[in-house]
Amino acid sequence: MNLLKEPLLHFLIIGATLFGLYALINPQTMNAENRIVIDQARINNMEAMFERTWSRKPTAEERQGLIDDFVLEEIYYRQALAIGIDKDDPLIRRRLRQKMEFFTSSSSPGLKPDDIELEQYLEANAAKYRTDNRYSFEQLYFSTDRPVTELELLLEKTAQSLNKGDIVEGDRSLLPGSFTNASAFEINRTFGTDFSDQLDNLPTSGWSAPLQSGLGFHFIKLTQHHAGQLPALAQVRDKVLRDWSYDQSLTLKQGLEKKLRDEYQVIVEWPE
């Protein structure tokens, strides 16, 4: 009786049932299409995968084991298809879709644009490649951790003192008092998102009106402002080519998917 509880026996019974079911459903195919050919290319592929995994070539015994495993996998695969085990399985459907998407993208013709096309792409997507604006300035910081009326009065008095050329000290903080040739990215990382945008329209003389950041208020004395430049194609060619190739591949994929959709009639039977 203990034999009936063995998992291996259960497995063998299930396997025999499946093969018996297959024979009942497709008796004419049990003797047809039963050749499994293991050619040299298949063996080479098995050995290459083994070597990538184990960093060495398989022994003769291991090679035979790979072949035996492939044969068994192929037999189960064919039997599963024959009795319809793959039908309506979401995992199988998802995996097949992924493989089809891979084949459609990898089978796209080799796209090799000339420099004229890349120049046009670079100009059309200038924002992606333009170098950062850079700024040099001094700053005085004032915290908002005080009553609003007191803060407004302090900012007003500070602006008057700065306009007269007086020396003024801001609140103590960990912020640097000056920045030299700092990029917009660095500025925004320090003061908060888009703070550098407020510097773009400042003159390079005198102190600004107080500018607000996520940290508080700042009087800025801008000394240099270098606008970002669109680099020459030669400087960013590899990146432009990668981006162009990706966009082209995406466009082709979307076009193919639309064409495939157009070949099917889709009927959605919504529940009442």
C-alpha positions as CSV (number, residue, x, y, z in Angstrom):
1,M,0.0,0.0,0.0
2,N,2.9,2.3,0.6
3,L,3.8,2.0,-3.1
4,L,0.6,3.8,-4.0
5,K,1.8,6.8,-2.0
6,E,5.0,7.2,-4.0
7,P,5.2,10.5,-6.0
8,L,7.2,8.7,-8.8
9,L,4.4,6.3,-9.3
10,H,1.9,9.1,-9.5
11,F,4.0,10.8,-12.1
12,L,4.3,7.6,-14.2
13,I,0.5,7.1,-14.0
14,I,-0.1,10.7,-15.1
15,G,2.4,10.3,-17.9
16,A,0.8,7.1,-19.1
17,T,-2.6,8.7,-19.0
18,L,-1.5,11.6,-21.1
19,F,0.1,9.4,-23.7
20,G,-3.0,7.1,-23.7
21,L,-5.2,10.2,-24.2
22,Y,-3.0,11.3,-27.1
23,A,-3.3,7.8,-28.7
24,L,-7.0,8.0,-28.5
25,I,-7.3,11.5,-29.9
26,N,-4.7,11.1,-32.6
27,P,-4.2,7.4,-33.4
28,Q,-3.1,8.1,-36.9
29,T,-0.2,10.2,-35.8
30,M,1.4,7.8,-33.3
31,N,3.5,6.4,-36.2
32,A,3.9,9.6,-38.2
33,E,6.3,12.5,-37.7
34,N,8.2,10.5,-35.1
35,R,11.6,11.3,-36.3
36,I,13.8,13.5,-34.1
37,V,16.9,14.7,-35.9
38,I,19.9,16.0,-33.8
39,D,22.1,17.6,-36.4
40,Q,25.6,19.0,-35.9
41,A,24.3,22.5,-35.5
42,R,22.0,21.5,-32.7
43,I,24.9,19.7,-30.9
44,N,27.2,22.7,-31.4
45,N,24.5,24.9,-29.8
46,M,24.1,22.6,-26.9
47,E,27.8,22.5,-26.3
48,A,28.1,26.3,-26.6
49,M,25.3,26.8,-24.0
50,F,27.0,24.3,-21.7
51,E,30.3,26.1,-22.0
52,R,28.8,29.5,-21.3
53,T,27.3,28.1,-18.1
54,W,30.2,26.0,-16.8
55,S,33.2,27.8,-18.5
56,R,34.4,24.5,-20.0
57,K,33.4,22.1,-22.8
58,P,31.2,19.1,-21.9
59,T,32.7,15.6,-21.6
60,A,31.5,12.9,-24.0
61,E,29.2,11.6,-21.2
62,E,27.8,15.1,-20.6
63,R,27.3,15.7,-24.3
64,Q,25.2,12.5,-24.5
65,G,23.3,13.6,-21.5
66,L,22.5,16.9,-23.2
67,I,21.3,15.0,-26.3
68,D,19.1,12.7,-24.2
69,D,17.6,15.6,-22.3
70,F,16.8,17.4,-25.6
71,V,15.2,14.3,-27.1
72,L,13.0,13.8,-24.0
73,E,12.1,17.5,-24.0
74,E,11.2,17.3,-27.8
75,I,9.0,14.3,-27.2
76,Y,7.1,15.9,-24.3
77,Y,6.8,19.1,-26.4
78,R,5.3,17.3,-29.4
79,Q,2.9,15.3,-27.2
80,A,1.8,18.4,-25.3
81,L,1.0,20.2,-28.6
82,A,-0.8,17.2,-29.9
83,I,-3.2,16.9,-27.0
84,G,-3.6,20.7,-26.7
85,I,-2.0,21.3,-23.3
86,D,-0.7,24.7,-24.6
87,K,-4.2,26.0,-25.3
88,D,-5.3,29.1,-23.3
89,D,-2.3,28.9,-21.0
90,P,-1.4,32.6,-20.1
91,L,2.2,31.8,-19.4
92,I,2.7,30.1,-22.7
93,R,0.9,32.8,-24.6
94,R,3.0,35.5,-22.9
95,R,6.2,33.7,-23.7
96,L,5.3,33.1,-27.3
97,R,4.4,36.8,-27.6
98,Q,7.8,37.8,-26.2
99,K,9.6,35.5,-28.7
100,M,7.5,36.9,-31.6
101,E,8.3,40.4,-30.6
102,F,12.0,39.5,-30.4
103,F,11.9,37.9,-33.8
104,T,10.1,40.9,-35.4
105,S,12.5,43.4,-33.9
106,S,15.7,41.4,-34.6
107,S,14.6,40.5,-38.1
108,S,14.3,44.2,-39.1
109,P,16.6,45.0,-41.9
110,G,20.0,46.4,-40.9
111,L,19.4,50.1,-40.8
112,K,22.5,52.1,-41.6
113,P,21.8,55.9,-41.8
114,D,24.2,58.3,-43.5
115,D,25.5,61.3,-41.7
116,I,22.9,63.5,-43.3
117,E,20.1,61.5,-41.7
118,L,21.9,61.6,-38.4
119,E,22.4,65.3,-38.6
120,Q,18.7,65.8,-39.2
121,Y,17.9,63.5,-36.2
122,L,20.3,65.4,-34.0
123,E,18.7,68.8,-34.9
124,A,15.2,67.4,-34.5
125,N,16.0,66.1,-31.0
126,A,18.4,68.9,-30.0
127,A,17.1,69.0,-26.4
128,K,18.4,65.5,-25.8
129,Y,22.0,66.4,-26.8
130,R,22.4,70.0,-25.9
131,T,25.0,70.6,-23.2
132,D,23.9,72.1,-19.9
133,N,23.9,75.8,-19.2
134,R,26.7,76.8,-16.9
135,Y,26.7,79.5,-14.2
136,S,29.1,81.3,-12.0
137,F,27.6,83.4,-9.1
138,E,27.5,84.4,-5.5
139,Q,24.5,83.8,-3.3
140,L,23.0,85.0,0.0
141,Y,20.6,82.6,1.7
142,F,17.7,83.5,4.0
143,S,15.6,80.9,5.7
144,T,11.8,80.9,5.7
145,D,11.8,79.7,9.3
146,R,10.5,83.1,10.7
147,P,7.2,84.9,10.6
148,V,6.1,86.0,7.1
149,T,6.0,89.7,8.0
150,E,9.5,89.6,9.5
151,L,10.8,87.7,6.5
152,E,9.4,90.2,4.0
153,L,10.9,93.1,5.9
154,L,14.3,91.4,6.1
155,L,14.3,90.7,2.4
156,E,13.4,94.3,1.6
157,K,16.1,95.7,3.9
158,T,18.7,93.3,2.4
159,A,17.8,94.3,-1.2
160,Q,18.3,98.0,-0.2
161,S,21.6,97.3,1.4
162,L,22.9,95.3,-1.5
163,N,21.9,98.0,-4.0
164,K,23.9,100.5,-2.0
165,G,26.9,98.2,-2.1
166,D,26.8,97.4,1.6
167,I,28.3,94.1,2.8
168,V,25.5,91.8,3.9
169,E,25.5,88.4,5.5
170,G,22.8,85.9,5.0
171,D,21.6,83.1,7.3
172,R,24.0,80.4,8.1
173,S,23.6,77.2,6.1
174,L,25.5,74.3,4.4
175,L,25.0,75.9,1.0
176,P,28.1,77.2,-0.7
177,G,28.4,81.0,-0.9
178,S,29.6,80.9,-4.5
179,F,29.5,78.6,-7.5
180,T,32.0,78.5,-10.4
181,N,31.0,77.2,-13.9
182,A,28.3,75.0,-12.3
183,S,26.0,73.1,-14.6
184,A,22.2,73.5,-14.6
185,F,22.1,69.9,-13.3
186,E,24.3,70.7,-10.4
187,I,22.4,73.9,-9.6
188,N,19.0,72.1,-9.6
189,R,20.4,69.3,-7.5
190,T,21.5,71.8,-4.9
191,F,18.6,74.3,-4.9
192,G,15.8,72.2,-6.2
193,T,14.0,71.4,-9.5
194,D,14.2,74.1,-12.1
195,F,15.9,76.7,-9.9
196,S,18.5,77.2,-12.7
197,D,15.6,78.5,-15.0
198,Q,15.4,81.6,-12.7
199,L,19.1,82.3,-13.4
200,D,18.7,82.4,-17.2
201,N,17.2,85.9,-17.4
202,L,19.5,87.5,-14.8
203,P,22.0,90.2,-15.8
204,T,25.6,89.5,-15.1
205,S,25.9,92.6,-12.9
206,G,24.6,93.5,-9.5
207,W,22.4,91.5,-7.1
208,S,19.1,90.0,-8.1
209,A,15.8,90.3,-6.4
210,P,15.3,87.4,-3.9
211,L,14.7,84.2,-5.7
212,Q,12.8,81.4,-4.0
213,S,13.9,77.8,-3.9
214,G,12.7,74.8,-2.0
215,L,15.2,75.8,0.8
216,G,14.3,79.4,1.2
217,F,15.2,82.7,-0.5
218,H,18.4,83.6,-2.3
219,F,19.9,86.9,-3.5
220,I,22.1,86.0,-6.6
221,K,25.0,87.9,-8.1
222,L,25.5,86.3,-11.4
223,T,29.0,86.8,-12.9
224,Q,28.9,84.4,-15.9
225,H,26.3,82.5,-17.8
226,H,27.3,80.2,-20.6
227,A,24.3,78.8,-22.6
228,G,24.3,75.2,-23.5
229,Q,25.4,74.3,-27.0
230,L,24.3,71.6,-29.5
231,P,27.4,69.5,-30.0
232,A,28.7,68.6,-33.5
233,L,27.6,65.2,-34.7
234,A,31.2,63.9,-34.5
235,Q,31.1,64.4,-30.7
236,V,27.9,62.5,-30.1
237,R,27.7,60.2,-33.1
238,D,27.6,56.9,-31.2
239,K,24.7,58.1,-28.9
240,V,22.8,59.6,-31.8
241,L,23.1,56.4,-33.8
242,R,21.9,54.3,-30.9
243,D,18.9,56.6,-30.3
244,W,18.1,56.8,-34.1
245,S,18.3,53.0,-34.4
246,Y,16.0,52.5,-31.4
247,D,13.5,55.0,-32.7
248,Q,13.5,53.4,-36.1
249,S,13.1,49.9,-34.7
250,L,10.2,51.1,-32.5
251,T,8.5,52.7,-35.5
252,L,8.9,49.5,-37.6
253,K,7.5,47.4,-34.7
254,Q,4.5,49.7,-34.3
255,G,3.9,49.6,-38.0
256,L,4.1,45.8,-38.1
257,E,1.8,45.5,-35.1
258,K,-0.8,47.7,-36.8
259,K,-0.5,45.7,-40.0
260,L,-1.1,42.5,-38.1
261,R,-4.0,43.9,-36.2
262,D,-5.6,45.0,-39.5
263,E,-5.5,41.4,-40.7
264,Y,-7.8,40.3,-37.8
265,Q,-11.4,40.9,-37.0
266,V,-11.6,41.6,-33.3
267,I,-15.0,41.0,-31.7
268,V,-15.4,41.9,-28.0
269,E,-18.4,40.2,-26.4
270,W,-18.9,42.5,-23.4
271,P,-20.9,41.1,-20.5
272,E,-24.4,42.5,-20.3
